[in-house]
């Protein structure tokens, strides 16, 4: 089954499962880029490591290494045995009542059931696709203590629309009747901000738009005064905008007496934030006893590509790079490649294998991708369909490809497969 947006199927399934989604305290995050980072900031800052009774659920997608990575409590994945047990229950209900729920809808239901079962204090939800009719939006507005909207750009136009305003309409759809507070990244285009304002007026929801300037990583809050963050644990200058959205949500909860955080709590917990596959500098073990340093980033659209370019120019300057690229079939390639690839760069095109639970997702053929890149961007390109041969090929290559900084991008599914390879060969 491919992507099937809509709330009717999951609403019915959850009702048969006891409506766990109606018994959670939810923070809901949507956007084109940065929503996973915001979820990571929130889930980490909400954790009280001194109190085992405080359980923070986090639901994100797609998973990187294992499907259980999508469902976490206190940043630990749901045990596989528990995942399979709840999935069996949900699948049985799905079949019994002929609901025809998608794999993502089942995954969402598993998350809600698990979070309710373990009595999570807070549940941080990342939208899967869009927002308005995404499966996560089945949560009632009254159970959403805040919504966050990150940077919105052109992506998934076939599902969400062809303009920023159209896509923003779908994203801000997570702000539903009963939602009291919403935070929107102020660096968004004015068209996005206008759509958010209109939606909040319609739903009688208080809107907070974050600062759109860097200001030396200074953030003003109502609860903790002005806070200075010299270093954020996630790479990229744009992370200050993601962090502002997360901190504004926590500021609101603190002002509403839903939290009791000190500024010291925030500074200390912040350093524990991780979000793999996003500007991640890592030594990949590609064979037993052999490793290679890479920059791993899931940049898969134009907005993310621009941020990746800013970072690699800051780190590597203008020196030639080697890119390892795989892209999901159907993606618009020009917005991704135009800012990224130069004639002096080398490119290796490859592919990721099938994605667990999403058989409709396929990688572009590496040879076809190489031909497109060769015609428009650089002639220094070769196709290597077998991912297992990519890194040995670089190490054994005596040409200028060897020794250059290596950047892996184009798909989170590619990043996940490389991280799985690293786990299997480094253990």
LUMKOLKE-902459 format. One line per 5 residues: number of its first residue (from 0); their letters; for each residue y, z negated, x negated of C-alpha. Coordinates in Angstrom, 1 decimal, always signed. Last residue first. Example, Ala and Ser with C-alpha at 12.3 -4.5 7.8 and 13.67 -1.06 7.14 Angstrom:
1 = SA = -1.1:-7.1:-13.7  -4.5:-7.8:-12.3
This chain:
426 = XXXXX = -4.6:-16.9:-30.3  -2.2:-14.3:-31.8  -4.1:-11.2:-30.7  -4.5:-11.9:-27.0  -1.1:-13.5:-26.5
421 = XXXXX = +0.7:-10.6:-28.3  -1.1:-8.0:-26.2  -0.1:-9.9:-23.1  +3.5:-9.9:-24.3  +3.3:-6.2:-24.9
416 = XXXXX = +2.0:-5.6:-21.4  +4.8:-7.7:-19.9  +7.5:-5.8:-21.8  +6.1:-2.5:-20.6  +6.0:-3.8:-17.0
411 = XXXXX = +9.6:-5.0:-17.5  +10.5:-1.3:-18.0  +12.8:+0.9:-20.1  +13.0:-1.2:-23.3  +11.4:-2.0:-26.7
406 = XXXXX = +13.9:-2.1:-29.6  +12.7:-1.8:-33.2  +15.0:-2.3:-36.1  +14.3:+0.4:-38.7  +11.7:-0.2:-41.5
401 = XXXXX = +9.3:+2.5:-40.5  +10.8:+5.4:-38.6  +12.3:+6.7:-41.9  +8.9:+8.3:-42.7  +5.9:+6.5:-44.3
396 = XXXXX = +4.3:+5.7:-41.0  +1.6:+3.1:-41.2  +3.7:+0.3:-39.8  +5.0:+2.5:-37.0  +1.6:+3.9:-36.0
391 = XXXXX = +0.1:+0.4:-36.1  +2.8:-0.6:-33.6  +2.3:+2.4:-31.2  -1.5:+2.6:-31.3  -2.3:-0.1:-28.8
386 = XXXXX = +0.3:+1.5:-26.4  -1.9:+4.6:-26.1  +0.3:+7.3:-24.6  +2.1:+7.9:-28.0  +4.8:+10.5:-27.5
381 = XXXXX = +7.2:+11.5:-30.3  +10.9:+11.6:-30.6  +13.4:+12.4:-33.3  +14.9:+15.4:-31.5  +17.5:+13.2:-29.9
376 = XXXXX = +19.3:+12.9:-26.6  +19.1:+15.8:-24.2  +16.2:+18.2:-24.9  +14.1:+15.8:-27.0  +14.6:+13.0:-24.5
371 = XXXXX = +13.3:+15.1:-21.6  +10.4:+16.4:-23.7  +9.5:+12.8:-24.7  +9.4:+11.7:-21.1  +7.1:+14.6:-20.1
366 = XXXXX = +4.8:+13.6:-23.0  +4.9:+9.9:-22.1  +4.0:+10.6:-18.5  +6.2:+8.4:-16.4  +4.7:+5.0:-15.7
361 = XXXXX = +3.1:+4.2:-12.3  +3.7:+1.7:-9.6  +1.6:+2.4:-6.5  -1.1:+0.1:-7.7  +1.0:-3.0:-7.2
356 = XXXXX = -1.3:-6.1:-7.2  -1.8:-6.1:-10.9  +0.3:-3.3:-12.5  -1.6:-0.3:-13.8  -1.2:+0.4:-17.5
351 = XXXXX = +2.1:+0.7:-19.4  +3.3:+4.0:-20.9  +4.5:+5.4:-24.2  +7.5:+7.2:-25.6  +8.4:+6.6:-29.2
346 = XXXXX = +12.1:+7.3:-30.0  +13.9:+7.5:-33.3  +17.7:+7.1:-33.4  +20.2:+9.3:-35.2  +20.7:+11.7:-32.3
341 = XXXXX = +21.8:+8.7:-30.1  +20.0:+6.9:-27.2  +21.4:+4.0:-25.2  +24.5:+4.8:-23.2  +23.0:+8.1:-21.8
336 = XXXXX = +19.4:+6.9:-21.6  +19.4:+4.5:-18.6  +22.0:+6.2:-16.5  +20.4:+9.6:-17.2  +16.8:+8.5:-16.4
331 = XXXXX = +16.9:+8.0:-12.6  +13.6:+6.2:-12.0  +10.9:+7.9:-10.1  +8.0:+7.0:-12.4  +8.5:+3.7:-14.1
326 = XXXXX = +9.8:+4.0:-17.6  +8.2:+3.5:-21.0  +10.2:+3.3:-24.2  +9.8:+2.2:-27.8  +13.1:+2.7:-29.6
321 = XXXXX = +13.5:+2.9:-33.3  +17.1:+2.3:-34.5  +19.7:+3.9:-36.7  +22.4:+1.7:-38.0  +25.6:+1.4:-36.0
316 = XXXXX = +25.9:-2.4:-35.9  +22.5:-4.1:-35.6  +23.4:-7.4:-33.8  +26.6:-6.5:-32.0  +25.6:-2.9:-31.5
311 = XXXXX = +22.3:-4.2:-30.2  +24.0:-6.5:-27.7  +26.5:-4.1:-26.3  +23.8:-1.4:-26.0  +21.6:-3.8:-24.0
306 = XXXXX = +24.4:-4.6:-21.7  +25.0:-0.9:-21.0  +21.3:-0.4:-20.4  +21.1:-3.2:-17.9  +23.8:-1.5:-15.8
301 = XXXXX = +22.2:+1.9:-16.1  +18.7:+0.8:-15.1  +15.4:-0.3:-16.7  +16.4:-2.9:-19.3  +13.3:-5.1:-19.7
296 = XXXXX = +14.3:-6.1:-23.2  +12.1:-6.9:-26.2  +13.8:-6.9:-29.7  +11.0:-6.4:-32.1  +9.5:-8.0:-35.3
291 = XXXXX = +6.0:-6.8:-36.3  +2.7:-8.7:-36.7  -0.7:-8.2:-38.3  -3.3:-11.0:-38.8  -5.4:-9.9:-35.8
286 = XXXXX = -3.6:-6.9:-34.4  -0.4:-6.4:-32.4  +1.0:-9.8:-33.1  +4.6:-9.4:-31.9  +7.3:-11.3:-33.7
281 = XXXXX = +10.0:-11.9:-31.1  +13.7:-11.4:-30.4  +14.0:-11.5:-26.6  +16.9:-9.6:-25.1  +15.3:-10.2:-21.7
276 = XXXXX = +11.5:-10.1:-21.8  +11.0:-13.9:-21.6  +13.5:-16.1:-19.6  +13.8:-19.5:-21.2  +16.1:-22.5:-20.4
271 = XXXXX = +15.3:-25.7:-22.3  +18.7:-25.8:-24.0  +20.3:-26.2:-20.6  +18.6:-29.5:-20.0  +20.7:-31.4:-22.6
266 = XXXXX = +24.1:-29.9:-21.7  +23.5:-30.2:-17.9  +22.2:-33.8:-18.1  +25.2:-34.8:-20.3  +27.5:-33.4:-17.6
261 = XXXXX = +25.9:-35.8:-15.2  +23.8:-34.7:-12.3  +23.3:-36.6:-9.0  +22.4:-33.9:-6.5  +22.6:-33.3:-2.7
256 = XXXXX = +25.8:-35.3:-2.5  +27.7:-32.2:-1.2  +29.9:-32.1:-4.2  +26.8:-32.1:-6.4  +25.2:-29.3:-4.4
251 = XXXXX = +28.4:-27.3:-4.8  +28.5:-27.9:-8.5  +24.9:-26.9:-8.7  +25.7:-23.5:-7.1  +28.7:-23.1:-9.3
246 = XXXXX = +26.5:-23.8:-12.3  +24.1:-21.0:-11.4  +26.8:-18.4:-10.7  +28.6:-19.4:-13.9  +25.3:-19.1:-15.9
241 = XXXXX = +24.9:-15.5:-14.8  +28.5:-14.6:-15.8  +28.0:-16.4:-19.2  +24.8:-14.4:-19.7  +26.8:-11.2:-20.0
236 = XXXXX = +27.5:-11.9:-23.7  +23.8:-11.4:-24.3  +21.0:-13.7:-25.4  +19.6:-16.6:-23.3  +20.0:-20.2:-24.7
231 = XXXXX = +23.8:-20.2:-24.2  +26.0:-21.3:-27.1  +29.5:-22.7:-27.3  +29.4:-23.9:-23.7  +32.6:-25.7:-22.8
226 = XXXXX = +32.9:-27.6:-19.6  +36.1:-28.2:-17.7  +35.8:-31.0:-15.1  +32.3:-32.3:-14.2  +32.1:-32.2:-10.4
221 = XXXXX = +34.9:-29.7:-9.4  +33.9:-27.3:-12.2  +35.9:-25.2:-14.7  +33.8:-23.1:-17.1  +34.7:-22.2:-20.7
216 = XXXXX = +32.5:-19.7:-22.4  +35.4:-18.5:-24.6  +37.4:-17.5:-21.6  +34.9:-14.7:-20.7  +36.7:-13.2:-17.7
211 = XXXXX = +35.4:-12.5:-14.2  +35.7:-16.1:-12.9  +33.2:-16.9:-10.1  +33.7:-15.9:-6.4  +33.0:-18.8:-4.0
206 = XXXXX = +32.3:-17.9:-0.4  +31.9:-20.5:+2.4  +29.7:-19.1:+5.1  +30.8:-18.5:+8.7  +28.2:-15.8:+9.0
201 = XXXXX = +30.6:-13.0:+9.8  +33.2:-14.3:+7.3  +30.5:-14.5:+4.6  +29.5:-10.9:+5.2  +33.0:-9.6:+5.1
196 = XXXXX = +33.7:-11.5:+1.8  +30.5:-10.2:+0.3  +31.3:-6.6:+1.2  +34.7:-6.9:-0.3  +33.3:-8.4:-3.5
191 = XXXXX = +30.9:-5.4:-3.9  +33.7:-2.9:-3.4  +35.8:-4.8:-6.0  +33.1:-4.2:-8.6  +31.3:-7.3:-9.8
186 = XXXXX = +32.6:-9.5:-12.6  +33.2:-12.2:-10.0  +29.5:-13.0:-9.7  +29.1:-14.2:-6.1  +28.4:-17.7:-4.9
181 = XXXXX = +27.4:-18.5:-1.4  +27.6:-21.6:+0.7  +26.8:-22.7:+4.3  +23.8:-20.6:+5.2  +23.2:-21.2:+8.9
176 = XXXXX = +23.3:-17.6:+10.0  +22.2:-15.5:+7.0  +23.4:-14.8:+3.5  +20.3:-13.0:+2.1  +21.9:-9.8:+3.5
171 = XXXXX = +24.3:-10.0:+0.5  +21.9:-7.7:-1.3  +21.5:-5.1:+1.4  +25.2:-4.7:+2.0  +25.8:-4.7:-1.8
166 = XXXXX = +23.6:-1.6:-2.0  +25.7:+0.2:+0.5  +28.9:-0.9:-1.1  +27.7:+0.1:-4.6  +26.9:+3.5:-3.3
161 = XXXXX = +23.6:+5.5:-2.9  +21.6:+3.2:-0.6  +19.0:+0.5:-0.8  +15.6:+2.1:-0.6  +16.0:+5.4:-2.3
156 = XXXXX = +18.8:+4.0:-4.3  +16.5:+1.6:-6.2  +19.2:+0.9:-8.7  +23.0:+1.4:-8.8  +24.7:-1.9:-9.8
151 = XXXXX = +25.2:-5.4:-8.5  +25.8:-8.3:-10.8  +24.6:-11.6:-9.4  +24.7:-12.9:-5.8  +23.7:-16.6:-5.4
146 = XXXXX = +22.9:-18.3:-2.1  +23.2:-22.0:-1.3  +21.5:-24.7:+0.7  +19.2:-22.1:+2.3  +17.1:-24.0:+4.8
141 = XXXXX = +19.7:-23.5:+7.6  +19.6:-19.7:+6.9  +15.9:-19.6:+7.8  +13.5:-18.4:+5.1  +12.2:-14.9:+6.0
136 = XXXXX = +14.6:-13.5:+3.4  +11.9:-13.8:+0.7  +10.1:-10.8:+2.2  +13.1:-8.5:+1.5  +14.8:-7.2:+4.7
131 = XXXXX = +18.4:-8.2:+3.8  +17.7:-8.8:+0.1  +17.3:-5.7:-1.9  +14.0:-5.8:-3.7  +12.1:-8.9:-4.8
126 = XXXXX = +14.7:-11.6:-4.1  +14.5:-14.6:-6.5  +13.8:-17.9:-4.9  +14.5:-21.4:-6.3  +12.7:-24.1:-4.3
121 = XXXXX = +14.0:-27.7:-4.5  +12.4:-31.1:-4.2  +9.0:-29.5:-4.0  +6.5:-31.2:-1.8  +3.3:-30.0:-3.6
116 = XXXXX = +1.9:-28.4:-0.5  +5.3:-27.0:+0.5  +5.7:-25.3:-2.8  +2.2:-24.0:-2.7  +2.5:-22.6:+0.8
111 = XXXXX = +5.9:-20.9:+0.0  +4.5:-19.4:-3.2  +1.3:-18.1:-1.5  +3.4:-16.6:+1.3  +5.6:-14.7:-1.2
106 = XXXXX = +2.4:-13.4:-2.9  +1.1:-12.2:+0.4  +4.3:-10.4:+1.1  +4.2:-8.9:-2.3  +0.7:-7.7:-1.8
101 = XXXXX = +1.7:-6.0:+1.5  +0.9:-7.5:+4.9  -1.2:-5.3:+7.2  -1.0:-7.8:+10.1  -4.4:-7.2:+11.6
96 = XXXXX = -4.6:-10.8:+12.9  -7.9:-11.6:+11.2  -7.1:-9.5:+8.1  -3.8:-11.2:+7.3  -5.2:-14.6:+8.2
91 = XXXXX = -8.1:-14.1:+5.8  -5.7:-12.8:+3.1  -3.6:-15.9:+3.4  -6.6:-18.3:+3.0  -8.0:-16.3:+0.1
86 = XXXXX = -4.6:-16.2:-1.5  -4.3:-20.0:-1.2  -7.6:-20.5:-3.0  -7.0:-17.8:-5.6  -3.6:-19.3:-6.6
81 = XXXXX = -5.1:-22.8:-6.7  -7.9:-21.7:-9.1  -5.3:-19.7:-11.1  -3.2:-22.8:-11.6  +0.4:-22.2:-10.4
76 = XXXXX = +2.6:-21.5:-13.4  +4.5:-24.2:-15.2  +8.3:-24.0:-15.2  +8.7:-27.3:-13.3  +6.7:-25.6:-10.5
71 = XXXXX = +6.0:-22.0:-11.0  +5.0:-19.0:-8.9  +5.6:-15.6:-10.5  +3.8:-16.5:-13.7  +0.6:-16.7:-11.6
66 = XXXXX = +0.5:-12.9:-11.7  -0.1:-13.0:-15.4  +2.0:-11.6:-18.3  +5.4:-10.5:-17.0  +5.4:-11.2:-13.2
61 = XXXXX = +7.6:-9.0:-11.1  +9.0:-11.1:-9.6  +10.3:-14.7:-9.4  +9.5:-17.8:-7.4  +10.6:-21.1:-8.8
56 = XXXXX = +9.6:-24.6:-7.5  +11.3:-27.7:-8.8  +9.2:-30.9:-8.6  +10.9:-34.3:-9.0  +8.1:-36.9:-8.6
51 = XXXXX = +7.4:-36.7:-12.4  +10.8:-38.4:-13.1  +11.9:-38.4:-16.7  +11.7:-34.6:-17.0  +14.3:-34.3:-14.3
46 = XXXXX = +14.4:-30.6:-13.5  +17.4:-29.2:-11.7  +18.9:-27.7:-14.8  +15.6:-25.8:-15.6  +15.1:-24.4:-12.1
41 = XXXXX = +18.8:-23.3:-11.8  +19.1:-21.7:-15.2  +15.8:-19.8:-14.7  +16.9:-18.6:-11.3  +20.2:-17.4:-12.7
36 = XXXXX = +18.3:-15.5:-15.4  +16.0:-13.9:-12.8  +19.0:-12.8:-10.8  +20.7:-11.2:-13.8  +20.7:-7.6:-12.8
31 = XXXXX = +20.6:-5.9:-9.4  +21.4:-9.0:-7.3  +19.8:-11.7:-5.2  +19.3:-15.4:-5.5  +18.2:-17.9:-2.8
26 = XXXXX = +18.4:-21.7:-3.3  +15.9:-23.3:-0.9  +15.0:-26.7:+0.5  +11.6:-26.1:+2.1  +10.1:-26.9:+5.5
21 = XXXXX = +10.7:-23.7:+7.3  +8.9:-21.6:+4.6  +5.7:-23.6:+5.3  +5.4:-22.0:+8.8  +1.9:-23.4:+9.6
16 = XXXXX = -0.1:-20.5:+8.2  -0.3:-18.6:+11.5  +3.6:-18.7:+11.6  +3.6:-17.6:+7.9  +1.6:-14.5:+8.8
11 = XXXXX = +3.8:-13.6:+11.7  +7.0:-13.8:+9.8  +5.4:-11.9:+6.9  +4.6:-9.0:+9.2  +8.0:-8.9:+11.0
6 = XXXXX = +10.3:-9.3:+8.0  +10.8:-5.7:+6.7  +10.4:-3.7:+3.6  +7.2:-1.8:+2.9  +6.7:-0.9:-0.8
1 = XX = +3.4:+0.9:-1.4  +0.0:+0.0:+0.0
